[in-house]
Amino acid sequence: MALPKNKASSVVPSTTHGVKPRQSQESSSGVDLGLIRMMLAMTPEERLATLDDFVTFVESTRKSTDERPS
């Protein structure tokens, strides 16, 4: 089953997808526990949409960097 493309943003990743903003909570080893909790609070579809938005953001940033004059 193919998931529909998330059209929320083609420039800035929309990582919340209805999840409340998180407070950063760093473990002693430097792991952001708040980010892990936020992602685990999402459904698998929401996680995939969030990651898809991030990939779109990175690709658009790379393209704009490649297009800049030297």
N, C-alpha and C positions, 0 to 999 in steps of 0.2 A: 504494500500500500504506500503510495507516494504522498508525502506531506505537501500541502500547498506552500508556495513561496511566501515568506513574510515580507510584505510590502511596507512595513511600518517606517523604515528609514533606509535610504541608500547611502547615507553619508555618515551618520552618527549611530553607533549601535544602541538599540533600545533594550538594555539588559534587564529591565525590571519585569516586563510582561505581567503586570498586575501584582507583583510581589512588593511588599512594603520595603522602603529603603532600609538598608542595613547599617549597623555601626561596625566599623572595623574592629575585629578581635584577633589579635595576633598571638599564636602560641609561642612557647619558649624557643621552638625551633624555627620560627619565622613564617609558619603557615597561617594564612588568613582564614580563621575559623568562621567568621561571618559570611565570607563568600561561599564557603562550602555549605553552610546552613541555608543560605539563600538559594543556591542551586538545588539542594535536596528538597526544598519546599515547593519546587516547580514540578509540573508533570513532565514526563519524557518529551512530549511535544513542545512544551515551553522551553525546555533546555535546548532542544535542537534549533528552535527558532532564535534563541539568544545566541547560540554559537554561529548560526547562519548569518545573523546580523553582524557579528564580529568579523567573520570572514569577508563579508561585503565591505565593511569599513576598511579593513586592511588592504583589500584589493583596490579600492578607490584611492586610498592614500598612496599606494605604490604607483598607480597610474598618474596621479597628480604630481608626484615627485619625478617620475620619468619625463613628464611633459614640461618641466621647468627648464628655462634656458640656462645654459652653462655659464 
